[in-house]
Amino acid sequence: MTDASGKPLKTSAAQPGLHKDSGDRNGCRRCGTCCRKGGPALHMADIALVKTGAIALDSLFTIRAGERVHDNVCGRVVPLKTEIVKIRGRANSWSCLFYDSSTCGCRIYDQRPLECRALACWNTSELVHIYKRHRITRKDLIGNIRDLWDLVQTHESRCAYEKLSGLISQIKTAPDQYLADAVCECIAYDRHLRELTVEKSGMTPGLLDFLFGRPLQETVSMYGITVFKSGSRLQLRFKSWQGESL
């Protein structure tokens, strides 16, 4: 999965999590390649790991429905039909947050998620089998926490990718300042809600990418757009887009 900002999840021709070993073997060499290519998506089998705190919410981020990603299994760019909750990368690298580079090991190995348990880089058939099955959503994790879930739903109603995609498609067909302003309003609202949530609730900023997905000001690049400030207003600039990798 790449990050449109180019930070933890840089666009790559590689297939994170689906590393193909060049030699015949049937055991892990602890090379760390799979862990360095990104954290796993979580599935329903992993809920207990989050509920018990083995994996904290601020260790996660959400890729929301409608985001365009390069699906490494089907081999093409597609908009996500349903959201995915994944473990974060570390700093500005692909490496899974829980990967220990000093030992080439996992810091939560005994409580590692389903995808990590299923992955064998010399034979990815089991991972491919579970890849899109029973994925966790934000609702599964915080749907019973009314205030948080209301925030998530409010953000989704104002900043849904389906809405953004429709606006941007219209702009590309027939440029219109009103439509451009509507896109900028979504981006500004996304930023404002994040700032307000931290200010009013006192929650750690690390939770924001789980609650609201990645910042729109970064992810709109998947539509071939960069956002810049002109005076007090946001403006859009169109460019080419290469696609993101899932």
Helices and strands as residue ranges (DSSP letters): H 33-36, G 44-46, H 47-51, G 57-59, E 60-63, E 68-71, E 76-79, E 84-87, E 99-100, E 105-106, G 109-111, H 114-118, H 125-130, H 138-142, H 146-159, H 161-173, H 177-201, G 205-207, H 208-211, H 216-219, G 220-223, E 225-230, E 233-238
